[in-house]
Amino acid sequence: MEDQIILLNMMLLLLLGGLCSVIFRKLKMPAIIGYLTTGIILANYWAGESQETLDIVDFLSSLGLVLMMFCIGMELNLKKIRKCGSFAIMVMVIQIPLMLLGGYLSGLLLGLTSLQAIIFGAIISGSSTAVVTTVLAEQDRLTHSEVDTIILITVIEDVAQVLILSAVSPMLVGETMSFESIVWMLLTIIVFMVSVMLIGLVTIPRLLDWVGSKMPDEILLIIALGFCFFIAWLSTLIGLSMAIGAFMTGVIVSQARVAKGIEHDVTPMKDIFMMMFFISIGLEIRPESLLDNLLLIFVIYLIYLVLKTSSVFVAYFIGNKSLRLSFMSSISLVAMGEFAFIIGKSALDAGVISNSFYTAVIGAALVSMIMLPLLERGSDRFCTLVQNKAPQAAVNVLMKVEKFRSDYYAKLSLASKTTMTNFRTRATYAYFDAVVIFVIELVFFVSTPYLTQLMYDNIGPLPLSTANTIVMLLNFLVLIPPLYKMIYNLKFVERVLVDAERKAVSTGTGNLDRRYMKVSKLFIEVNIWMVVFLLDFVILLVVPNDVSFWSHILVTLAGIAVIIGIWTYGYLRKS
């Protein structure tokens, strides 16, 4: 490639990107929108006729993706999370599964396939650290600590989306994979990620600290980036995105004492090449395509807006935050994250989603970035308006719910430190058990046609209804362990709540709710297996399938018989 062509394209990319970003910054919009606009302009008026520009942007965007993920990983300082990130982690643990579930169900309603709906849930599950940080820096409605919490939530969301990207990577293949190949690939990914983190945390921070104490800063930066690109390259060898390797390197490097210096030196490089990454996204967009998908763009944005605000609001509320803070914090996170582009681009390249749907996702992300400053500035006025103009009955209900929540936290504070630690642990376990149950049902929902066909091919002529019933029986049995653990943990949680209620009454700080105590006593004392089998039956009844109601009953009875048989066999062997 001739020098003049390279210089011409670099001049065009940098000056046009800088000009567009200045214009949007003057409009108090994120610079990212300027970068995307640059790509759209080039795609329609320059790059479409210039393969050299496409090649340059493609190469530089890969560098931008690696450096961006490296910096995101460096922001996730493990010491900071151990010190003040428990609430942020709790918010992420609650809202990410809700976003994935809501996105999956919304995707099905939009007519997507199961795999496309999973990708859609993954795309909308996060928020943009860059956009949220920029918008919150210009507001005065939240305190510094509240803003720091929101920014930490976006960083931890990035971690969650890295894990999601790792999980969906085996699905983003251009050819059909066997069940054994998928299992082997997942095991390879897990071993690779665990090995890199363990070996890297033991060796790389120490090496960088030594280099930082003996060598100039530029040598330290060169070695740190060398590790970044090396691990990013390794991740591509096993089928992962280079973004995952770069992110893991960032997390590892963040543990070095010289991490701040590395982050300071690499940030200008990251800003330049990150612009190229977003320009490459813009190159995929045509204005006419945005106009053709205008309705879908706003539908996706509304889905994202409702799911994000409601899930974050619920998480904050459970975390004992006020209604006003819960709402304002949830609004502050309504900007689709950089991973919306990364996951969407990966799915587009693999042929999982169409170009029109990808364009609609990018359009919805742009709308979310444009709307965030407006929503954030109006959130305080909206809260005041609701408080003053909403029907008094509705306000009273909200106040009662908030008081009920606050009273319970006050009652729980009467418990011992050990009891509270066990309470949080068991409640967390119960929540993760519920997530596991959802994942199991999702897996069976997606794989049932494959499993029934597998039985038909290997067992011989078998009616589909019988095959479906066998798969449902397997589903029933697989659900029993997580259901049992969830109910067991919930019983412990309920015992702590009942004891806290009684202590509050004895100290004169609470009133005894006899109906609640009666229901709680019934739940605590009821046989755990009865609850497990009843919930198992209800779950299978609710999940769509081709099995009749009487087959559900037959599956339940057969499952109970299997469990009783296993228990009896074990009991007889012991005796």
Phi, psi and omega in degrees: 000132185291149181300321182297322181293317179298313182296319180298314182291320179295320177300314182296315182296314185288314183290317179293319177297318178295318180297313180296320180293323177297317180299314182287330175293323175296330176275008181061038176248156180298146179298334180303323180296325176296320178296315179297320178298321176303314179298320180296318179297314181296321182297329186260339186232357181214301189294334179299334179256000187232098178294330179299318178298318179298317180295316181296313181296321180297316179293313183291330179292327176296318175297319180296320178297315180297313182291323178297315180291327176298315180291322177298319177296323179291331177293335181276074177284119185297328179294321179295321179293318178298331185277314188221015185259007184298319179293317179299320178294320178299317178299315180297317183296327180278312191278329180297310176300323177295320177294318179296315180295312180297319178295321179296312180294320178295321178299319177297320178294331177281357179091014179281158172286170181301315180295317178296322179294322176298315178298320179298316176299321179293321182297317187268007188281343186244176177237160182276115177300316183296313183291314181298317179298317180296315182292316183290335180293340183255012182247163179227024183264337180246149179287167181299318180292324178292321177294317178301321179297316180296317179296320178296324177298317180296323179294316180292328173299321177300320177298313180300321181287332171298315178297319178297316179299322177296320182290323183271350180306316178297336179281335184272062179239153184279356182224161180289133180249146176285162179300319180296321180295320180295315179299316180296319179295318179297317178297319179298316180298315181297313180298317180299311184294317180294318181296314180299316182293315182293309181294318182296316181294331180280326191252312191295312179302319179296317180297316180295321177298320178294315179297319181296330180275343186247336190238163176296163184297325183294327177291321177300315180296318181298316181292319179298315179291330175299316175298321181300309182288330178294312181289326175298320177295317178300320182296327178290333181294331181257013174095007177270163174289147176298337180297325183291316178297319179295320179296313180300321178298319178300317178298317181295312182295329181299342181274353178280152179293334182267014185298321181300318178296319178297315181298320179297319183285327185274342184301314178299321177296317180299318182297319180292310184285334174295324175302319179295324179298315181286330173297320179297327175294315180298330179296340180276353189254137172242134181306321180295328177291321176299317181293321180294331183252024186301316181296315180296324178301312182288329175296314179298318179297316180296320176300313180297315181301311182294313182294316183294311182295317183290318182291318178292321178301314179299316181297315178297318182296317177297327178283011175070035173263157182293159180299319181296312179296321179299316181291312183295324178291322179294322178294324184293348183255006186273068171215118183303138185280170177301333181289342173300322178285319184293309180294318179298318180294320178298317179293323178294314180298329180276356180077017181282321177242156181279165180294325179293320179291321177299317178298320179296322177296314179297318178298318178295323177296319178297317178300318181296322179290322179291322185280337185303311179301323180292315180295318183294319180293330182266358185295319181295314178297324180295318178300316179296318180298315179298317182296325184269328188254341182294152176306137185300327180298318180293318178298319180297322179297315179298318180296321179294319179297316179296319179294320179300315178297312182296321179298322180292321176297322178295320179293320180295333179294344178283343181285162179290163181297321179295317179297318180294322177297314178295323179299310180297319180297312182293321178297320178295316178300317180298320180295313180294327175299320178296321177296318178299319179299317178298316180298318179301315181294323178296316180298315180292323179299318182285322189265353182305313178302320179295317182292319179295320178294323178298317178294321180296322182286329188256333182267335181116184179306118184218125179304141181299325180297322178292317179298317178297323179294321178296316178298321179294323177297318176299318177300316179302314182290321180294328181287339188298311182302309179294327177296317180298314179297319181296313180294319179301315179291322179294325176298318178296316178301317181293324177298317179297318179296319179295316179298321178295322178297317181292321178296319179297322178293318182292331179268001178079015181256006181204164178247141183283121175265102187294323179295317179297316181297324180292315179294318179298317179299319179297316180295319182293322187271341182295148180298129186295325180293326178297317179294318181299311181294323179294314179295320178301315179297315182294318180300312180293332179288326183281321182294129181299135176198177183260020184257141182286169180298320182290330175292327175300315179296318179298316179298317180298313180296319179296318178297317178297319180297320179298314180297316179297319179297316178297317180295318180296317179299315178296321181294318180294323179295321179293321183278000000 
